[in-house]
Amino acid sequence: MTRPPRGMADEGRIPLPRRRTADLLALSSPLLILLALVSLLNRSPATRLQAVPALLIGVGLLVFSLVRRRRRRTMMLRVLREPGPGKS
């Protein structure tokens, strides 16, 4: 990871390796769900049960991510609506 020269602001950018990792993690649960669905379709009826845990984990991760994002946005909106110091 390279640092900006002295005196130059970083402008709040996310370093590329962290951003790439975050992007891959964001895709991991939908890809896990897709993999589980494909394996459900390709397996024989006797072995389809083996794909269910991957499907449940993928859905759980996706739901958890959505709930966490909603909470974060609600908290941010609440902070933005609060009157600042010196305001009534």
Backbone as numpy.savetxt, mean C-alpha at the origin, in Angstrom:
# Nx Ny Nz CAx CAy CAz Cx Cy Cz
22.64 5.65 -2.81 21.79 6.81 -2.81 22.68 8.04 -2.81
22.47 8.94 -3.75 23.28 10.14 -3.83 22.58 11.28 -3.11
23.36 12.14 -2.55 22.83 13.30 -1.83 22.96 14.53 -2.72
22.03 15.49 -2.55 22.15 16.72 -3.32 23.36 17.51 -2.85
23.93 18.34 -3.73 25.07 19.16 -3.31 24.68 20.07 -2.16
25.69 20.52 -1.41 25.42 21.40 -0.28 24.72 22.66 -0.73
23.77 23.07 0.08 23.06 24.30 -0.21 21.81 24.09 -1.07
21.66 22.91 -1.66 20.48 22.65 -2.48 19.47 21.86 -1.65
18.23 22.26 -1.74 17.16 21.58 -0.99 16.82 20.27 -1.69
16.36 19.33 -0.90 15.98 18.02 -1.44 14.59 18.05 -2.08
13.81 19.07 -1.82 12.47 19.26 -2.37 11.50 18.17 -1.97
11.80 17.41 -0.93 10.87 16.41 -0.42 10.69 15.19 -1.31
11.58 14.95 -2.20 11.46 13.78 -3.08 11.81 12.51 -2.33
11.15 11.42 -2.72 11.45 10.12 -2.15 12.60 9.51 -2.95
13.65 9.02 -2.29 14.74 8.40 -3.03 14.25 7.23 -3.87
14.87 7.02 -5.02 14.42 6.02 -5.99 14.32 4.61 -5.43
15.32 4.10 -4.68 15.18 2.73 -4.17 13.97 2.57 -3.23
13.70 3.54 -2.39 12.54 3.44 -1.49 11.25 3.51 -2.28
11.23 4.37 -3.28 10.03 4.51 -4.09 9.75 3.22 -4.86
10.77 2.62 -5.41 10.60 1.37 -6.14 10.11 0.26 -5.21
10.64 0.22 -4.01 10.20 -0.77 -3.03 8.73 -0.54 -2.65
8.37 0.73 -2.46 6.98 1.04 -2.12 6.04 0.66 -3.26
6.47 0.90 -4.49 5.65 0.53 -5.65 5.46 -0.98 -5.74
6.52 -1.72 -5.50 6.42 -3.19 -5.55 5.53 -3.72 -4.42
5.64 -3.12 -3.24 4.79 -3.54 -2.14 3.33 -3.21 -2.40
3.07 -2.10 -3.07 1.69 -1.73 -3.40 1.08 -2.73 -4.38
1.89 -3.30 -5.24 1.40 -4.27 -6.21 1.34 -5.69 -5.67
1.95 -5.93 -4.53 2.07 -7.31 -4.05 0.73 -7.96 -3.72
-0.16 -7.26 -3.03 -1.43 -7.90 -2.67 -2.34 -8.12 -3.87
-2.48 -7.17 -4.82 -3.27 -7.51 -6.01 -2.68 -8.66 -6.83
-1.35 -8.71 -6.90 -0.73 -9.81 -7.63 -0.92 -11.14 -6.92
-0.92 -11.12 -5.59 -1.17 -12.34 -4.83 -2.60 -12.82 -5.06
-3.54 -11.90 -5.09 -4.93 -12.26 -5.36 -5.05 -12.84 -6.77
-4.40 -12.20 -7.74 -4.44 -12.70 -9.12 -3.83 -14.09 -9.22
-2.71 -14.30 -8.56 -2.07 -15.62 -8.57 -2.97 -16.68 -7.94
-3.63 -16.33 -6.85 -4.52 -17.28 -6.19 -5.71 -17.61 -7.08
-6.26 -16.61 -7.77 -7.40 -16.88 -8.66 -7.00 -17.74 -9.85
-5.83 -17.47 -10.40 -5.34 -18.29 -11.53 -5.10 -19.72 -11.07
-4.53 -19.87 -9.89 -4.29 -21.23 -9.39 -5.59 -21.95 -9.05
-6.61 -21.20 -8.60 -7.92 -21.82 -8.37 -8.51 -22.36 -9.66
-8.34 -21.62 -10.75 -8.89 -22.04 -12.03 -8.14 -23.22 -12.63
-6.84 -23.30 -12.38 -6.02 -24.33 -13.02 -5.91 -25.63 -12.23
-6.29 -25.62 -10.98 -6.16 -26.83 -10.16 -7.37 -27.73 -10.31
-7.15 -28.96 -9.96 -8.27 -29.91 -9.95 -9.14 -29.61 -8.73
-10.40 -30.03 -8.77 -11.29 -29.72 -7.63 -10.77 -30.22 -6.28
-10.02 -31.28 -6.28 -9.53 -31.84 -5.01 -8.42 -30.98 -4.40
-7.69 -30.23 -5.21 -6.56 -29.46 -4.69 -6.81 -27.95 -4.71
-8.01 -27.51 -5.02 -8.29 -26.07 -5.06 -8.21 -25.42 -3.69
-8.43 -26.18 -2.66 -8.40 -25.63 -1.31 -7.02 -25.05 -0.96
-5.98 -25.54 -1.61 -4.63 -25.06 -1.33 -4.41 -23.61 -1.76
-5.22 -23.09 -2.67 -5.07 -21.72 -3.15 -5.85 -20.72 -2.29
-6.74 -21.20 -1.45 -7.59 -20.31 -0.65 -6.78 -19.46 0.34
-5.78 -19.99 1.05 -5.03 -19.12 1.98 -4.37 -17.93 1.30
-3.80 -18.13 0.12 -3.18 -17.01 -0.60 -4.23 -15.97 -0.97
-5.40 -16.43 -1.36 -6.48 -15.51 -1.71 -6.93 -14.71 -0.48
-7.09 -15.38 0.64 -7.52 -14.70 1.86 -6.47 -13.71 2.36
-5.20 -14.08 2.28 -4.13 -13.17 2.71 -4.08 -11.95 1.81
-4.19 -12.14 0.51 -4.18 -11.02 -0.43 -5.34 -10.07 -0.19
-6.54 -10.61 0.01 -7.71 -9.78 0.27 -7.55 -9.06 1.61
-7.04 -9.75 2.61 -6.82 -9.13 3.92 -5.84 -7.98 3.85
-4.75 -8.15 3.12 -3.77 -7.08 2.97 -4.36 -5.88 2.24
-5.16 -6.16 1.22 -5.78 -5.08 0.46 -6.78 -4.31 1.32
-7.59 -5.00 2.07 -8.57 -4.36 2.94 -7.86 -3.55 4.03
-6.82 -4.12 4.62 -6.07 -3.40 5.65 -5.46 -2.12 5.09
-4.94 -2.18 3.88 -4.37 -1.00 3.24 -5.43 0.07 3.02
-6.61 -0.34 2.57 -7.68 0.63 2.33 -8.15 1.27 3.64
-8.27 0.48 4.69 -8.71 1.01 5.98 -7.67 1.98 6.53
-6.41 1.61 6.43 -5.34 2.48 6.93 -5.30 3.80 6.16
-5.45 3.74 4.85 -5.46 4.96 4.04 -6.64 5.86 4.41
-7.81 5.25 4.61 -8.99 6.04 4.98 -8.80 6.72 6.34
-8.23 6.00 7.31 -7.97 6.60 8.62 -6.99 7.76 8.53
-5.94 7.56 7.75 -4.93 8.60 7.59 -5.53 9.85 6.95
-6.36 9.66 5.94 -6.99 10.81 5.28 -7.97 11.51 6.21
-8.71 10.73 7.01 -9.64 11.34 7.96 -8.89 12.16 8.99
-7.79 11.64 9.52 -6.99 12.39 10.49 -6.41 13.65 9.86
-5.95 13.55 8.62 -5.39 14.71 7.96 -6.45 15.78 7.73
-7.65 15.37 7.34 -8.74 16.32 7.15 -9.13 16.98 8.46
-9.14 16.20 9.54 -9.47 16.74 10.86 -8.45 17.80 11.28
-7.18 17.53 11.03 -6.13 18.50 11.37 -6.25 19.75 10.52
-6.57 19.58 9.26 -6.70 20.74 8.38 -7.90 21.61 8.75
-8.94 21.00 9.28 -10.14 21.76 9.65 -10.00 22.45 11.00
-9.05 22.04 11.83 -8.85 22.67 13.13 -8.40 24.12 12.93
-8.93 25.02 13.75 -8.46 26.40 13.65 -7.01 26.49 14.14
-6.24 27.25 13.43 -4.83 27.41 13.79 -4.68 28.34 14.98
-3.45 28.51 15.47 -3.21 29.42 16.60 -3.57 30.84 16.21
-4.32 31.52 17.06 -4.70 32.89 16.81 -5.96 33.04 15.99
-6.54 31.92 15.55 -7.79 31.97 14.79 -8.94 31.51 15.68
-10.11 32.01 15.43 -11.25 31.61 16.27 -12.23 30.78 15.49
